[in-house]
Amino acid sequence: MPAPAHLEPRLLRAFVTVAEELHFTRAATRLYVAQQALSRDVRRLERELGSELFVRTTRQVTLTADGERLLPYARAVLQAQDDLLAAAGQARPLLVDLNSPGLETPRRVLHRARELAPGHELMARYESGLTGAAGELLAGRLDASFGRFAGLAPALRAGLDQQPVRYEPMAVVLPEDHPLAALEEVPLAALAGETVYAGAGNPRTPEWTDLARLLFDGRGIALAPPAPLAVGEEEFQRVMARTRCPILAVVDFPPMPSTVLRPLVEPVPLSPVSLVWRKGLIHPALDELRGSAAAVAAEEGWLRRPARGWLPAPDAAVMAAS
């Protein structure tokens, strides 16, 4: 079969992402497309090339020999396209870190931006924490992220701008047989004597651990000590199931097997979420992302601070600054 005269970059990007993840669902999440659409693009590329690129079974996805040979060339083509567009003054994709798959706040903002700016490509990345993303933002390998801006080191904040997006109520993830799991809401005082996991030791999320430390101080709640970093959703769930520690989370935290999510109250602790980007960044899609963040926040009342909400003073100052 003769080689096609032209290959759409979208098809090559679909192939490269699946090749990197070796999992169609995770690849679709990275590209922010439906899994069915991603599968169609890969099948179309295989038809146009006349080669099978992946072996798919119910348990795993692996590259074929043809797929292995194609991968470095596909990456080179995509990089060349990005370089060409940059040299011509056209926008490359805006790289937006959503922290972790399943988190509602950044996902909603990115989804709205894509609706409002269909002519721009906004691509999702997952750095799992604002501190981890901040270095990538300053190095130009990411363009925007979300998280607790006041929790960043001053040296990182100096090179970044931020826009408040949400006061996100915090919650606790409990084993379903935990005594507190029967409650609809968990008063903070009820956690006295518990050891709660809040990412201690994770170099990507010290801003979250610091917020937990401030919240737990004086309330008799212990911060779970550092543990080996669990990379990936399945590994994290496995480790948490073994330790059975309650997990500090937010109200939109994605569900985990054999657990329940309960809002924290009395007071309601708030996790401040900002949209963060590199100072001086010029990209046409950044304005759309910022506008989308403001629009969703206004529609959902995300920036209305509860009267009895808990928030550290430095975070309150940051959230009131813009």
C-alpha positions as CSV (number, residue, x, y, z in Angstrom):
1,M,0.0,0.0,0.0
2,P,1.5,3.4,-1.0
3,A,2.3,5.8,1.8
4,P,-0.3,8.7,2.1
5,A,0.7,12.1,0.7
6,H,-0.3,13.8,3.9
7,L,-0.9,12.9,7.6
8,E,-2.9,15.1,9.9
9,P,-0.8,16.1,12.9
10,R,-3.8,15.3,15.2
11,L,-3.5,11.6,14.2
12,L,0.2,11.6,15.0
13,R,-0.4,13.3,18.3
14,A,-3.0,10.6,19.1
15,F,-0.5,7.9,18.3
16,V,2.3,9.4,20.3
17,T,0.2,9.9,23.4
18,V,-1.2,6.4,23.3
19,A,2.4,5.1,22.8
20,E,3.6,7.0,25.8
21,E,0.7,5.9,28.1
22,L,0.1,2.4,26.6
23,H,-3.5,3.0,27.9
24,F,-6.3,4.5,25.8
25,T,-8.2,5.9,28.7
26,R,-5.2,7.7,30.2
27,A,-4.2,9.0,26.7
28,A,-7.7,10.3,26.1
29,T,-7.6,12.1,29.4
30,R,-4.3,13.7,28.5
31,L,-5.6,14.9,25.2
32,Y,-9.0,15.9,26.7
33,V,-10.9,13.9,24.1
34,A,-13.4,11.0,24.2
35,Q,-11.8,7.6,24.3
36,Q,-13.9,6.6,21.3
37,A,-12.6,9.6,19.3
38,L,-9.0,8.8,20.2
39,S,-9.5,5.1,19.1
40,R,-11.0,6.3,15.8
41,D,-8.0,8.5,15.1
42,V,-5.5,5.7,15.9
43,R,-7.4,3.3,13.6
44,R,-7.5,5.9,10.8
45,L,-3.7,6.4,11.1
46,E,-3.2,2.6,10.9
47,R,-5.4,2.5,7.8
48,E,-3.6,5.4,6.1
49,L,-0.2,3.8,6.9
50,G,-1.3,0.3,6.1
51,S,0.3,-0.9,9.4
52,E,-0.9,-2.1,12.8
53,L,0.7,0.2,15.4
54,F,-0.7,-1.4,18.6
55,V,-1.6,-4.8,19.9
56,R,-4.7,-4.3,22.0
57,T,-6.0,-6.9,24.5
58,T,-8.4,-6.6,27.4
59,R,-5.4,-6.4,29.8
60,Q,-2.8,-4.2,28.0
61,V,-1.8,-2.1,25.0
62,T,1.6,-2.6,23.5
63,L,3.5,-1.2,20.5
64,T,4.0,-3.4,17.5
65,A,7.4,-3.4,15.7
66,D,5.9,-0.9,13.2
67,G,4.7,1.3,16.0
68,E,8.2,1.2,17.6
69,R,9.8,2.3,14.3
70,L,7.2,5.1,13.8
71,L,7.4,6.6,17.2
72,P,10.6,8.7,17.0
73,Y,9.6,9.9,13.5
74,A,6.2,11.0,14.7
75,R,7.7,12.8,17.7
76,A,10.1,14.6,15.3
77,V,7.3,15.6,13.0
78,L,5.2,17.1,15.9
79,Q,8.2,18.9,17.2
80,A,9.0,20.3,13.8
81,Q,5.4,21.5,13.4
82,D,5.6,23.3,16.8
83,D,8.9,24.9,15.8
84,L,7.6,26.0,12.4
85,L,4.5,27.6,14.0
86,A,6.6,29.3,16.6
87,A,8.9,30.7,13.9
88,A,6.0,31.9,11.9
89,G,4.5,33.7,14.8
90,Q,1.6,31.3,15.2
91,A,0.5,29.9,18.5
92,R,1.7,26.5,19.6
93,P,-0.7,24.6,22.0
94,L,-1.2,26.2,25.4
95,L,0.0,23.6,27.9
96,V,-2.3,23.6,30.9
97,D,-1.6,21.6,34.0
98,L,-4.7,20.1,35.7
99,N,-2.8,18.8,38.7
100,S,-4.4,15.3,38.6
101,P,-7.1,13.6,36.5
102,G,-10.6,13.9,37.9
103,L,-10.2,17.3,39.8
104,E,-13.2,19.3,38.9
105,T,-12.1,22.9,39.2
106,P,-9.3,23.0,36.6
107,R,-11.2,20.5,34.4
108,R,-14.2,22.8,34.3
109,V,-12.1,25.9,33.4
110,L,-10.2,24.1,30.6
111,H,-13.4,22.7,29.2
112,R,-15.0,26.1,29.0
113,A,-11.9,27.6,27.4
114,R,-12.1,25.0,24.7
115,E,-15.7,25.8,24.1
116,L,-15.0,29.6,23.8
117,A,-11.8,29.2,21.7
118,P,-12.2,26.3,19.3
119,G,-9.5,27.8,17.1
120,H,-6.9,27.4,19.7
121,E,-5.4,24.2,21.0
122,L,-5.3,23.8,24.8
123,M,-3.6,20.7,25.9
124,A,-3.8,19.1,29.4
125,R,-0.9,18.0,31.4
126,Y,-0.8,16.5,34.9
127,E,2.0,17.6,37.3
128,S,0.0,16.6,40.4
129,G,0.9,19.8,42.4
130,L,1.5,23.5,42.0
131,T,5.0,23.4,43.3
132,G,5.9,20.7,40.9
133,A,4.3,22.7,38.1
134,A,5.9,26.0,39.1
135,G,9.4,25.0,38.0
136,E,8.0,23.8,34.7
137,L,6.1,27.1,34.2
138,L,9.2,29.1,34.8
139,A,11.2,26.9,32.4
140,G,8.6,27.3,29.7
141,R,7.7,23.7,29.6
142,L,4.2,24.5,30.9
143,D,2.1,27.6,30.4
144,A,-0.6,27.5,33.2
145,S,-1.5,25.5,36.3
146,F,-3.9,25.7,39.2
147,G,-3.3,25.6,43.0
148,R,-2.5,27.4,46.2
149,F,-0.3,30.3,45.2
150,A,0.4,31.5,48.7
151,G,2.0,28.1,49.4
152,L,4.8,28.6,46.8
153,A,8.3,29.7,47.8
154,P,8.8,33.5,47.2
155,A,11.5,32.8,44.6
156,L,8.8,30.8,42.6
157,R,6.1,33.4,43.1
158,A,8.4,36.2,41.8
159,G,8.3,34.9,38.3
160,L,4.6,34.0,38.2
161,D,1.2,35.7,37.9
162,Q,-2.1,34.4,39.4
163,Q,-5.8,34.9,39.2
164,P,-8.1,33.6,42.0
165,V,-10.6,31.0,40.9
166,R,-12.1,29.2,43.8
167,Y,-12.4,28.9,47.6
168,E,-12.8,25.1,47.4
169,P,-14.3,23.4,50.5
170,M,-12.1,20.7,51.9
171,A,-13.2,17.1,52.8
172,V,-11.8,13.9,54.1
173,V,-11.7,10.5,52.4
174,L,-12.4,7.7,54.9
175,P,-12.4,3.9,54.7
176,E,-16.0,2.9,54.3
177,D,-16.0,1.1,57.6
178,H,-14.4,4.0,59.5
179,P,-16.5,5.2,62.5
180,L,-16.8,8.7,61.0
181,A,-18.0,7.3,57.7
182,A,-21.5,7.2,59.0
183,L,-21.6,11.0,59.3
184,E,-22.9,13.1,56.4
185,E,-20.4,15.8,57.4
186,V,-17.3,15.5,59.6
187,P,-16.6,18.2,62.2
188,L,-12.9,19.0,62.4
189,A,-13.0,18.3,66.1
190,A,-14.0,14.7,65.3
191,L,-10.6,14.1,63.6
192,A,-8.8,14.7,66.9
193,G,-6.6,11.7,67.6
194,E,-6.5,10.7,63.9
195,T,-3.5,10.6,61.7
196,V,-4.4,12.1,58.3
197,Y,-2.5,11.8,55.0
198,A,-1.8,15.1,53.2
199,G,1.0,14.4,50.9
200,A,3.9,14.8,53.4
201,G,7.2,14.1,51.6
202,N,5.8,14.6,48.1
203,P,8.1,17.1,46.5
204,R,5.4,18.2,44.0
205,T,2.8,19.2,46.7
206,P,4.4,20.9,49.7
207,E,1.9,23.8,49.3
208,W,-0.9,21.3,50.1
209,T,1.0,19.7,53.0
210,D,1.7,23.1,54.5
211,L,-2.0,24.0,54.3
212,A,-2.9,20.8,56.1
213,R,-0.3,21.5,58.8
214,L,-1.8,25.0,59.4
215,L,-5.3,23.4,59.6
216,F,-4.3,20.6,62.0
217,D,-2.3,22.8,64.3
218,G,-3.9,22.9,67.8
219,R,-6.7,20.5,66.9
220,G,-5.0,17.3,67.9
221,I,-4.9,16.0,64.3
222,A,-1.6,14.3,63.3
223,L,-0.1,14.7,59.9
224,A,0.8,11.3,58.4
225,P,4.6,11.0,58.0
226,P,6.3,10.9,54.6
227,A,5.8,7.6,52.7
228,P,7.3,6.4,49.4
229,L,5.7,8.5,46.6
230,A,2.9,6.5,45.0
231,V,2.8,7.4,41.3
232,G,-0.4,6.9,39.4
233,E,-4.0,6.6,40.6
234,E,-4.0,2.8,41.0
235,E,-0.8,2.8,43.1
236,F,-2.0,5.7,45.3
237,Q,-5.3,3.8,46.0
238,R,-3.4,0.6,46.8
239,V,-1.1,2.4,49.3
240,M,-4.0,4.3,50.9
241,A,-6.0,1.0,51.2
242,R,-3.0,-0.5,53.1
243,T,-2.4,2.3,55.5
244,R,-6.1,3.1,56.0
245,C,-5.2,6.7,56.9
246,P,-8.0,9.3,56.3
247,I,-6.9,11.5,53.4
248,L,-7.3,15.3,53.4
249,A,-9.0,16.2,50.1
250,V,-11.5,18.6,48.5
251,V,-15.2,18.2,48.0
252,D,-14.7,17.3,44.3
253,F,-12.0,14.7,44.9
254,P,-12.6,11.7,42.5
255,P,-14.1,8.6,44.1
256,M,-11.8,5.8,45.4
257,P,-12.9,2.2,45.9
258,S,-14.0,1.2,49.4
259,T,-14.0,4.8,50.6
260,V,-16.4,7.6,51.3
261,L,-15.9,11.3,50.9
262,R,-17.2,13.6,53.6
263,P,-17.1,17.4,53.7
264,L,-15.3,19.0,56.7
265,V,-17.3,21.5,58.8
266,E,-17.1,23.5,62.0
267,P,-15.4,25.5,60.5
268,V,-15.4,24.7,56.8
269,P,-11.7,24.7,55.7
270,L,-11.1,26.2,52.3
271,S,-8.5,25.3,49.8
272,P,-7.6,28.5,47.7
273,V,-7.3,27.8,44.0
274,S,-5.7,30.2,41.6
275,L,-4.9,30.0,37.9
276,V,-1.1,30.5,37.7
277,W,1.0,31.4,34.7
278,R,4.5,32.7,33.8
279,K,4.9,36.5,34.0
280,G,5.2,37.9,30.5
281,L,3.6,34.9,28.8
282,I,2.1,35.9,25.5
283,H,-0.3,33.4,24.0
284,P,-3.7,34.0,22.4
285,A,-5.3,31.1,24.3
286,L,-4.2,32.5,27.7
287,D,-6.7,35.3,27.6
288,E,-9.4,32.7,26.8
289,L,-8.3,30.5,29.7
290,R,-8.4,33.5,32.1
291,G,-11.8,34.6,30.8
292,S,-13.1,31.1,31.2
293,A,-11.8,30.9,34.8
294,A,-13.6,34.2,35.6
295,A,-16.8,33.1,33.9
296,V,-17.1,29.7,35.6
297,A,-16.1,31.2,39.0
298,A,-18.9,33.8,38.7
299,E,-21.5,31.3,37.5
300,E,-20.8,28.8,40.3
301,G,-20.1,31.4,43.1
302,W,-16.7,29.9,43.6
303,L,-15.2,33.2,44.9
304,R,-17.9,33.7,47.6
305,R,-16.1,33.0,50.8
306,P,-18.3,31.2,53.4
307,A,-18.9,33.3,56.5
308,R,-17.5,30.5,58.8
309,G,-14.9,29.4,56.4
310,W,-11.3,28.8,57.5
311,L,-8.4,30.3,55.5
312,P,-4.9,31.3,56.6
313,A,-4.2,35.0,56.4
314,P,-1.5,34.9,53.7
315,D,-4.0,33.0,51.5
316,A,-6.7,35.4,52.1
317,A,-4.4,38.3,51.1
318,V,-3.5,36.5,47.9
319,M,-7.1,35.7,47.0
320,A,-8.1,39.3,47.6
321,A,-5.2,40.8,45.6
322,S,-6.8,40.4,42.1
